[in-house]
């Protein structure tokens, strides 16, 4: 726990920065209870990210983590995008809507966002973490110059070595079980699909950086297992979705408590990148669809439009209900109470 303790965190529990679910209230509650709370700002702009950081800071004096997406710049392909919209058109029609005339990238990668970097350097959050890759050396140096501790996710040893070479402080070992977007640096490459425990032990023994285990960990027994393998901490995301402080809507919470939680699916259909979510109508459709998805986050523009059309008609089965394989083990309680229970179980 040496590196985590330098942040003033005494409990080896990190709340995952689930974009679209994590809130300043959730992050602050976790940090105030002795864990490391997180907010995901990869799906917002600079103004939105600033507001989230300032709101978190207003609610806690403890360290917290700000997570960014470092995906490759999306490549526009008019033919592929037109074919994708044509494939989705019958679904839109079911709900009395038309697909968008064209698609656009919804989110700017941190690799391309100078304004986001300037804002982070100005506000200097205690921890900054990266998903889908690592930024350039100059961006890393700028964040380190204002005292930010840096994390980055890796799904294999090759990616972990890139994290280390970039000068990042800690590796988040994201196992195949994890909910949300798969953190692979290049989704075109073959994915070894390493489980959390195998990956954690591999990175602990084959790299020199502290490791945070992530994926499928839902209770104190999972935390204890990760620490026994040499991890400095365990990162939990799905475990916090049902907390009242998260922004998960009623349909998401209902789905998490349903049979669908026993059947999570890794799919590209929703966003264009592999991501694990609760089984629903979108994942079922995506399993049968043969059209090639547009790049992330261009495909997400279509996915969000379809979800909006379906929700307007009372259908929630096209939402991005991210969840890991441990979803049936979730518990509905305030974040501080959950953290206390997790620590008691782990100890």
Buried (B, 14 or more C-beta within 10 A) or exposed (E): EEBBEEBEBEBBBBBBBBBBBBBBBBBBBBBBBBBBBBBBBBBBBBEEBBBBBEBBBEBBEBBBBBBBBBBBEBEBBEEBBEBBBEBBEEBBEBBEBEBBEEBEBBBBBBBEBEEBBEBBBEBEBBBBBBBBBBBEEEBBEBBBEEEBBBBBBBBBBEBBBBBBEBEBBBBBBBBBBBBBBBBBBEBEEEBEBBBBBBBBBBBBEEBEBBBBBBBBBBBBEBBBBBBEBBBBBBBBBBBBBBBEBBEBBEBBBEBBBBEBBEBBBBBBBBBBBBBBBBBBBBBBBBEEBEEBBBBBBBBBBBBBBBBEBBBEEEBBBBBBBBBBBBBBBBBEBBBBEBBBBBBEEBE
